[in-house]
């Protein structure tokens, strides 16, 4: 049987092997995710402090119906 008589295309087989190979390890680490988490935590704390410190809009008691 000649090499050209094969039903398996070598290019397709090479692509399948490349897709099944273990992906290379990333060396970036968790710096970007940790930085984003810290940024959003600081923003949330800043908003909470602003909500506590800000004066309220209602300066007179509100009459509730039925009381």
Secondary structure, DSSP 8 states (H G I E B T S, - for coil): --GGG-SS-HHHHHHHHHHHS-------TTHHHHHHHHHHHHHHHHHHHHHHHS--S--S----TT-
